[in-house]
Amino acid sequence: LIQRPRRTVFIDSDNLTNLDELFDVIRCRVGRVIVYLTSETLKRPWCAGEITVTFCTHKRLTAIRTPSFSAPTSDLLQPDKVAQYLAVGTNLAEYGITTGAISAALQWITSKEVAMIALWDVEVGRSRFRKIVDELEMTMPQQSLRPSKTMMSVPSMRASKVKKGVLLLSSLAGHDEATAAAGILAQKIWAGVSEFVAAGICMLVDMQEHLEGRALRMAVVRSHGVVVMLSSGSLQSKEQLQVISYAMGLETLTVIPVTMPCFRFPTD
Protein backbone atom coordinates (compact mmCIF):
# COMPACT_ATOMS: atom_id res chain seq x y z
CA LEU A 1 0.00 0.00 0.00
CA ILE A 2 2.85 2.40 0.76
CA GLN A 3 4.16 1.89 -2.76
CA ARG A 4 0.83 2.78 -4.33
CA PRO A 5 0.36 6.41 -5.45
CA ARG A 6 -1.85 8.62 -3.28
CA ARG A 7 -1.84 6.28 -0.29
CA THR A 8 -0.59 7.33 3.13
CA VAL A 9 -0.25 4.34 5.45
CA PHE A 10 -0.10 4.32 9.25
CA ILE A 11 1.12 1.06 10.80
CA ASP A 12 -0.06 0.68 14.38
CA SER A 13 2.95 -1.33 15.52
CA ASP A 14 5.05 1.83 15.03
CA ASN A 15 3.22 3.51 17.92
CA LEU A 16 2.29 1.09 20.69
CA THR A 17 3.85 3.13 23.49
CA ASN A 18 1.09 5.76 23.52
CA LEU A 19 -2.26 4.03 23.16
CA ASP A 20 -4.17 7.25 23.80
CA GLU A 21 -2.63 8.70 20.64
CA LEU A 22 -3.08 5.43 18.75
CA PHE A 23 -6.79 5.23 19.54
CA ASP A 24 -7.16 8.92 18.63
CA VAL A 25 -5.61 8.21 15.22
CA ILE A 26 -8.10 5.38 14.70
CA ARG A 27 -10.98 7.55 15.89
CA CYS A 28 -10.31 10.75 13.96
CA ARG A 29 -7.48 10.55 11.45
CA VAL A 30 -7.88 7.49 9.22
CA GLY A 31 -9.91 6.92 6.09
CA ARG A 32 -10.12 3.18 6.61
CA VAL A 33 -8.86 0.68 9.18
CA ILE A 34 -7.42 -2.57 7.79
CA VAL A 35 -7.29 -5.44 10.26
CA TYR A 36 -4.98 -8.35 9.50
CA LEU A 37 -6.65 -11.36 11.10
CA THR A 38 -4.36 -14.16 12.28
CA SER A 39 -4.85 -16.70 15.05
CA GLU A 40 -3.74 -14.11 17.64
CA THR A 41 -5.07 -10.76 16.36
CA LEU A 42 -8.30 -10.53 18.35
CA LYS A 43 -6.54 -11.60 21.55
CA ARG A 44 -4.11 -8.69 21.46
CA PRO A 45 -5.45 -5.87 23.68
CA TRP A 46 -4.36 -3.00 21.42
CA CYS A 47 -5.91 -4.71 18.37
CA ALA A 48 -9.15 -5.29 20.28
CA GLY A 49 -9.02 -1.65 21.34
CA GLU A 50 -8.56 -0.41 17.77
CA ILE A 51 -11.42 -2.57 16.51
CA THR A 52 -13.65 -1.37 19.35
CA VAL A 53 -12.87 2.32 18.71
CA THR A 54 -13.62 1.78 15.00
CA PHE A 55 -16.89 0.01 15.84
CA CYS A 56 -17.98 2.79 18.19
CA THR A 57 -17.17 5.60 15.75
CA HIS A 58 -16.99 5.39 11.95
CA LYS A 59 -17.01 1.61 11.24
CA ARG A 60 -14.81 2.09 8.16
CA LEU A 61 -13.02 -1.24 8.38
CA THR A 62 -11.88 -4.01 6.06
CA ALA A 63 -10.59 -7.31 7.44
CA ILE A 64 -8.02 -9.56 5.79
CA ARG A 65 -8.57 -13.14 6.84
CA THR A 66 -5.49 -15.39 6.85
CA PRO A 67 -5.67 -19.21 6.86
CA SER A 68 -4.61 -19.28 10.54
CA PHE A 69 -7.60 -17.22 11.67
CA SER A 70 -10.51 -18.97 13.33
CA ALA A 71 -13.34 -16.85 14.66
CA PRO A 72 -13.88 -17.27 18.42
CA THR A 73 -17.24 -18.58 19.51
CA SER A 74 -19.94 -16.13 20.55
CA ASP A 75 -19.76 -17.55 24.07
CA LEU A 76 -16.10 -16.50 24.45
CA LEU A 77 -16.95 -12.98 23.38
CA GLN A 78 -19.73 -12.35 25.88
CA PRO A 79 -19.19 -9.26 28.10
CA ASP A 80 -18.52 -11.39 31.19
CA LYS A 81 -15.90 -13.54 29.40
CA VAL A 82 -14.21 -11.34 26.81
CA ALA A 83 -11.65 -9.98 29.30
CA GLN A 84 -10.41 -13.54 29.89
CA TYR A 85 -10.28 -14.12 26.11
CA LEU A 86 -7.83 -11.24 25.64
CA ALA A 87 -4.15 -11.89 26.29
CA VAL A 88 -2.79 -10.53 29.55
CA GLY A 89 -1.51 -6.99 29.05
CA THR A 90 -3.08 -3.59 28.58
CA ASN A 91 -6.15 -2.71 30.65
CA LEU A 92 -8.41 -1.13 28.04
CA ALA A 93 -10.73 0.25 30.74
CA GLU A 94 -8.02 2.85 31.39
CA TYR A 95 -8.81 4.25 27.94
CA GLY A 96 -12.57 4.29 28.41
CA ILE A 97 -13.11 1.06 26.50
CA THR A 98 -15.58 -1.18 28.31
CA THR A 99 -15.90 -4.95 28.13
CA GLY A 100 -19.40 -4.51 26.73
CA ALA A 101 -18.04 -2.43 23.85
CA ILE A 102 -15.20 -4.92 23.23
CA SER A 103 -17.69 -7.79 23.20
CA ALA A 104 -19.92 -6.06 20.65
CA ALA A 105 -16.97 -5.00 18.47
CA LEU A 106 -15.34 -8.44 18.29
CA GLN A 107 -18.66 -10.06 17.43
CA TRP A 108 -19.17 -7.37 14.79
CA ILE A 109 -15.82 -7.93 13.06
CA THR A 110 -16.52 -11.66 12.74
CA SER A 111 -19.98 -11.05 11.27
CA LYS A 112 -21.12 -10.59 7.68
CA GLU A 113 -21.46 -6.84 8.27
CA VAL A 114 -17.71 -6.35 7.81
CA ALA A 115 -15.99 -6.46 4.41
CA MET A 116 -13.72 -9.51 4.47
CA ILE A 117 -10.91 -10.39 2.03
CA ALA A 118 -9.44 -13.89 2.20
CA LEU A 119 -5.70 -14.48 1.84
CA TRP A 120 -5.44 -17.61 -0.30
CA ASP A 121 -2.48 -19.94 -0.90
CA VAL A 122 -2.29 -19.12 -4.61
CA GLU A 123 0.97 -17.17 -4.56
CA VAL A 124 4.12 -17.34 -2.43
CA GLY A 125 5.78 -14.76 -0.22
CA ARG A 126 4.85 -11.11 -0.62
CA SER A 127 3.17 -11.75 -3.96
CA ARG A 128 0.19 -12.99 -1.94
CA PHE A 129 -0.10 -9.57 -0.35
CA ARG A 130 0.13 -7.79 -3.69
CA LYS A 131 -3.12 -9.50 -4.70
CA ILE A 132 -4.68 -8.41 -1.42
CA VAL A 133 -3.63 -4.81 -2.08
CA ASP A 134 -5.23 -4.97 -5.53
CA GLU A 135 -8.51 -6.04 -3.92
CA LEU A 136 -8.24 -3.34 -1.25
CA GLU A 137 -7.67 -0.66 -3.88
CA MET A 138 -10.99 -1.56 -5.48
CA THR A 139 -12.87 -1.20 -2.19
CA MET A 140 -11.31 2.00 -0.84
CA PRO A 141 -12.53 5.48 -1.87
CA GLN A 142 -10.15 7.76 -3.75
CA GLN A 143 -11.09 11.08 -2.14
CA SER A 144 -8.92 12.88 0.39
CA LEU A 145 -5.79 11.02 -0.66
CA ARG A 146 -2.35 12.59 -0.65
CA PRO A 147 1.08 11.36 -1.79
CA SER A 148 2.78 9.15 0.75
CA LYS A 149 5.93 10.67 2.22
CA THR A 150 7.26 7.18 2.91
CA MET A 151 7.18 5.87 -0.67
CA MET A 152 10.43 4.26 -1.79
CA SER A 153 11.57 1.70 -4.29
CA VAL A 154 11.85 -1.85 -3.01
CA PRO A 155 13.48 -5.01 -4.35
CA SER A 156 11.57 -7.29 -6.70
CA MET A 157 9.01 -9.60 -5.09
CA ARG A 158 9.42 -12.31 -7.73
CA ALA A 159 13.11 -13.15 -7.78
CA SER A 160 14.13 -16.15 -9.87
CA LYS A 161 17.64 -16.34 -8.41
CA VAL A 162 19.64 -14.88 -5.55
CA LYS A 163 22.10 -12.19 -6.63
CA LYS A 164 25.58 -12.02 -5.19
CA GLY A 165 25.94 -9.52 -2.37
CA VAL A 166 22.28 -9.30 -1.32
CA LEU A 167 21.09 -8.97 2.24
CA LEU A 168 19.32 -12.29 2.68
CA LEU A 169 16.13 -12.33 4.74
CA SER A 170 14.91 -15.72 5.96
CA SER A 171 11.40 -16.20 7.35
CA LEU A 172 9.17 -19.24 7.78
CA ALA A 173 7.53 -20.21 4.49
CA GLY A 174 3.76 -20.48 4.75
CA HIS A 175 3.60 -18.40 7.94
CA ASP A 176 1.61 -15.32 6.90
CA GLU A 177 2.44 -13.29 9.98
CA ALA A 178 6.16 -13.97 9.57
CA THR A 179 5.97 -13.06 5.88
CA ALA A 180 4.14 -9.82 6.68
CA ALA A 181 6.60 -8.93 9.45
CA ALA A 182 9.57 -9.69 7.21
CA GLY A 183 8.06 -7.60 4.42
CA ILE A 184 7.55 -4.63 6.76
CA LEU A 185 11.11 -5.01 8.03
CA ALA A 186 12.48 -5.08 4.46
CA GLN A 187 10.46 -1.97 3.60
CA LYS A 188 11.68 -0.04 6.63
CA ILE A 189 15.38 -0.85 6.32
CA TRP A 190 15.60 -0.66 2.53
CA ALA A 191 16.47 3.05 2.31
CA GLY A 192 19.33 2.56 4.77
CA VAL A 193 20.82 -0.71 3.55
CA SER A 194 20.62 0.28 -0.14
CA GLU A 195 23.48 2.72 0.50
CA PHE A 196 25.94 -0.09 1.21
CA VAL A 197 24.21 -3.20 -0.15
CA ALA A 198 23.92 -2.44 -3.87
CA ALA A 199 22.33 -5.81 -4.66
CA GLY A 200 19.42 -5.03 -2.33
CA ILE A 201 17.36 -7.34 -0.13
CA CYS A 202 16.24 -10.84 -1.06
CA MET A 203 13.44 -12.48 0.91
CA LEU A 204 13.70 -16.24 0.49
CA VAL A 205 9.91 -16.65 0.70
CA ASP A 206 9.62 -14.59 -2.50
CA MET A 207 11.66 -17.04 -4.55
CA GLN A 208 9.80 -18.56 -7.52
CA GLU A 209 11.58 -21.85 -6.87
CA HIS A 210 12.21 -23.26 -3.40
CA LEU A 211 15.93 -23.34 -2.56
CA GLU A 212 17.45 -26.23 -0.68
CA GLY A 213 20.72 -28.05 -0.21
CA ARG A 214 23.65 -26.71 -2.23
CA ALA A 215 21.61 -23.93 -3.88
CA LEU A 216 20.53 -22.59 -0.48
CA ARG A 217 24.07 -22.83 0.89
CA MET A 218 25.45 -20.90 -2.09
CA ALA A 219 22.81 -18.20 -1.60
CA VAL A 220 23.99 -17.78 2.00
CA VAL A 221 27.70 -17.88 1.10
CA ARG A 222 27.28 -15.25 -1.65
CA SER A 223 25.18 -12.91 0.50
CA HIS A 224 26.28 -9.70 2.20
CA GLY A 225 24.62 -10.81 5.43
CA VAL A 226 21.67 -12.79 6.73
CA VAL A 227 18.65 -11.67 8.76
CA VAL A 228 16.72 -14.57 10.28
CA MET A 229 13.11 -13.86 11.27
CA LEU A 230 12.32 -16.30 14.09
CA SER A 231 8.64 -17.18 14.52
CA SER A 232 6.70 -20.13 15.89
CA GLY A 233 7.81 -23.13 13.86
CA SER A 234 11.15 -21.65 12.73
CA LEU A 235 13.20 -24.25 14.56
CA GLN A 236 11.12 -27.02 12.99
CA SER A 237 11.69 -25.61 9.49
CA LYS A 238 14.33 -27.47 7.48
CA GLU A 239 15.02 -24.39 5.33
CA GLN A 240 15.46 -21.99 8.23
CA LEU A 241 17.62 -24.45 10.17
CA GLN A 242 19.83 -24.85 7.09
CA VAL A 243 20.10 -21.08 6.68
CA ILE A 244 21.09 -20.70 10.33
CA SER A 245 23.59 -23.57 10.10
CA TYR A 246 25.21 -22.34 6.88
CA ALA A 247 25.36 -18.72 8.06
CA MET A 248 26.79 -19.48 11.51
CA GLY A 249 29.48 -21.60 9.87
CA LEU A 250 30.87 -18.54 8.07
CA GLU A 251 32.96 -16.45 10.45
CA THR A 252 32.99 -13.36 8.22
CA LEU A 253 29.21 -13.28 7.60
CA THR A 254 26.99 -11.02 9.70
CA VAL A 255 23.94 -12.88 11.03
CA ILE A 256 21.12 -10.95 12.69
CA PRO A 257 18.30 -12.87 14.45
CA VAL A 258 14.96 -11.06 14.78
CA THR A 259 12.53 -12.71 17.19
CA MET A 260 8.77 -12.31 16.80
CA PRO A 261 6.49 -12.42 19.88
CA CYS A 262 5.23 -15.87 18.84
CA PHE A 263 8.76 -17.35 18.95
CA ARG A 264 9.76 -19.46 21.92
CA PHE A 265 13.19 -20.94 22.54
CA PRO A 266 12.97 -24.71 23.05
CA THR A 267 13.40 -26.01 26.58
CA ASP A 268 15.38 -29.05 27.71
Secondary structure, 3 states (H helix, E strand, C coil): CCCCCCCCCCCHHHCCCCHHHHHHHHHHCCCCEEEEECCCHHHCHHHHHHHHHHHHCCCCEEEEECCCCCCCCCCCCCCCCHHHHCCCCCCHHHHCCCHHHHHHHHHHHCCCCCEEEECCCCCCCCHHHHHHHHHHHHHCCCCCCCCCCCCCCCCCCCCCCCCCCCEEEECCCCCHHHHHHHHHHHHHHHHHHCCCCCCCEEEHHHCCCCCCHHHHHHHHHCCCEEEEEECCCHHHCHHHHHHHHHHHCCCCCEEEEEECCCCCCCCC
